[in-house]
Amino acid sequence: MIITYHGKQFFKIQQGDLTIAVNPLAKDNPAGLPTTKFGADVTLCSVRHPNYDGFDMTEYNGNEPFKIYGPGNYEVKDNTYVGHGSKALIDGKEYLNTIYFFKAEGISFCFIGDLHSPDIDQKTKEHIESVDVIFVPIGGEGTLSPQEAAKVLKFFSPKIIIPMDYGKDRDPATLEVFKKEMSSSPAPIEKYVFKKSDLDTLTSHVVILEAQ
């Protein structure tokens, strides 16, 4: 399993022949961040906003990915993707945010998306309790702050925690505050490579990825 970070909330998850893209930055995104383009089999979008729905950035050689946006159950290439609705707040405007749950090679993932409030409904909490890898925003300014993200994570015991939504368009202290809240100070890495058996010895292991 290989996880690569492309800024904001844009991730590439690869396992064998399967490539999953999550929240791709549109080319002309309001955040003013550089983006990247690669081919994906499945693309998940938490919020219909150019900071997260650049689907064309995950098309390659005329091949379009299976596009998922919004709550519901989706079956794609023998994998199930489940979306739970919540709220996002971008520039003072309320949007629908979808929290996604899915598995790849027996590893379970939760992608929280652009969640505005740490108050999560009970059904979603029950799903989060069983995940191996969780992606959580820490940027504040409409999404979870570092303190709120840490508060949410303390209710659960994921194997791996990957913070997101920090960088050039956010307060530069955000990441350091989050690491302090989590009592963890890992060095940033270019990509995270692991396999299911690696999870056996991990609990709330924080992985910091450099935007590529």
Secondary structure, 3 states (H helix, E strand, C coil): CEEEECCCCCEEEEECCEEEEECCCCCCCCCCCCCCCCCCCEEEECCCCCCCCCHHHHCECCECCEEEECCEEEEECCEEEEEEEEEEEECCEEEEEEEEEEEECCEEEEECCCCCCCCCCHHHHHHHCCCCEEEEECCCCCCCCHHHHHHHHCCCCCCEEEEECCCCCCCCCHHHHHHHHCCCCCCCECEEECCHHHHHHCCCEECCECCC
